[in-house]
Amino acid sequence: MDKGNHYEYSAEVALERLKEGNRKYVTESFATLDISRAILKRFRDYGQHPYAIVITCSDSRVIPEMIFHAGIGDLFVIRLAGNVIDDHQLGSIEYAADHLGTGLVAVLGHTHCGAIDAVLQGHSGEYIRYIAEDIQEAIGDEKDPYTACRKNVEHCCKTIERSIVIQKDEQKYGLRVVGAIYDIETGEVVFY
């Protein structure tokens, strides 16, 4: 996709849309989603143009489209336990930023994260060890779950920003990488 000189949505506009969507999520009791054949046909015919990339945990309680009151085509979501970043996730992020013209990357950690808790309690086995090793590197000796979650999110943001493609898009188009934590009890997202 040729972005010209800017994204369809600036990072600032995209971030405000996420914040406003979360305000709605926290204050409303029900959400509606247009899943009509017309909307599905529109996305088939015109492709996707998400306003934000959200990297988050696979936890079934963390549903970005709901948390940000978003519809079909609004978010490019990448999910992995502990929201860790490896080459596969980074490639997906680069694709969405560079080819879909998405100008905001949000790494969304969450409270009561099982992956963080597993590392804090010293559990790792089989394939989870790959996730645990990344989280352990991010949190070091930290023992507080919330602080560990934040450190993990910050580590993920730094990993993303080491990408040459992301650096280029930050400089040329104003792409931003932000961290956030979702409180699974209140529904609120705190960006930093």
N, C-alpha and C positions, 0 to 999 in steps of 0.2 A: 504494500500500500504506500502510495506517495503521500506523505503527510504535509508536503509543502513546508511552511515555516512554523507550523504549530499543530497541536493535537486538536481533535474535534472538541474536547473538553480540556481546559487547562487543569493543572494539578490542583490549583486553588478551588476551582469550581467543582471538581470531582470530590475533593475532600469535604467541601461544604455539603454536597449531596449525600455523602456517607453520614456525616454528622446529623443532617436533617432527617435522613431515613432512620437513624438510630433513635432520634427524639420521638418519631412517630411510633416506632416499635415499643419503646418504653411506655408511652402514654396511651396507646390504643389497645383495645382488647381483641380486635379481629383485623386481618389483612385480606385484601382481595388481590387476585392475580389474573390478568388477562391471558387466558390460555386458548382463546378462540382460534379457529382455523385461519382467520384473517391475519392474526399476529404471527402465527406459525409460518404462514405463506410469506409474509413480509420478511421474516428472517431468512427463509429459504432463498428468496429472490435477491435480497440486498446484503446478505451476510451479516456478520456480527461487528458491532462497534461499541464494545463495553467501555464505560467511562472509568473503571478502576479494575486493577488486578488485586485480588485478595488471596494471600497465602495464609492458610489457617490449618488448625489441627483436624484430624479425622473424627474427633469426638462427635457423637451423634447429637449432642446438646448444642452444638455450635453450627448454626445454619446461616451463613452469610447473607443469603438472599432475604431471609426473614429479619435478621438482626439489622440490616440496612434498608429494610422496606423496599427491596429492589425486585424488578421483574425479569422476565426472560430477556437475555441479551444485555443486561445492565452491567453485570460483573463477570470477570474472567477469574474463576475460582480454582485454586490449586490446594489440594488437601493432602496432608500427610501427618501421621502421629507426631506430636511435638512440633508441628510446623517447621521442621528442619529443612534446610536447603541443600540439595546435592545437585549434580550436573543435570539431572532430568528436570528438576523443578526450575533450575536456572535457565535451561533451554526454553521451557514453557514461558517463563517471565520475559525473556528476550523476544520470543515470538510475539507475544501480546503487545509489548511496548513498541517493537520495531515494525511489525507487519500489520497490526490491528490499530495502531495509533493510540494506544492507551497511555495516558500521561501520569497516572498515579499508581504506585505499588504500595499496598498496605499489608504489613505483616501483622496478623491478628493472633495473639496468644490469648489464653483464657484462664480464669481461676479454676482451681480444682482439676488441673490437668493430670491425667493418669500417667502420661509419659514423664512429666516433671517429677511427680510423686515417686515413680518407679526409680528414677535416678537418685532422688534424695534418700530413698530407703535402701539403695544399693542393689536393686534387682536388675538383672539383665540376663538374657538367655537367648539362645538361637539367634534369630535374625533381628530381634529387638536391640541387640547389642550395638548395631550400627547407628540406630537412632540415639540410644543411650550415650554412646561415645561422643556424638555431636553435641548433645545437651550438656554432658559433663564438661566438655571443652568450653562451652559458653558460660556455665555457671560457676565453674571453679569450686571453691570450698563453701559456697553459699548454702545456707540451711533453711532460710525463710522461703516458703513456697511462692509468695507473690514476687519477692525480689528475684528469685530464681527464674520465674516466668518472664519478668521484665528483661533480665540479662539475656535470656534465650532469644527473645524478640530482637533485642539490640544486636546480638551476634548474627542473627539471620539478616537483618538490615545491612550490616557491614559486609556480609558475604555477597549479597546482591549487588552492593555498590562497588565491589571489586571487578565486576564484569565490565569489559571494555565497551560492549554494546550499551550497557546501562549508563556508563560514564559519558559516552558520546551523546546519548539521548538527554541526559541531564544538562549537559553544556549547550547542545544545539537547540533542544526543544523545550527545556524546562521541566522534564520529568522529575518527579519527587518520589522518594522512598520514605515511608513513615511507619512507625511502630504503634501498636495499640494493644490494649488488653480488654477483653470482654469479661464482665462479671456475670457468671451464669446464674447468680441469685437475683440480681436487680435488672439484668438485661442491658445495662449501660456499658458503653464503650468509651474508654479514656484513650485519647490520642496523645502522643508525645513526640 
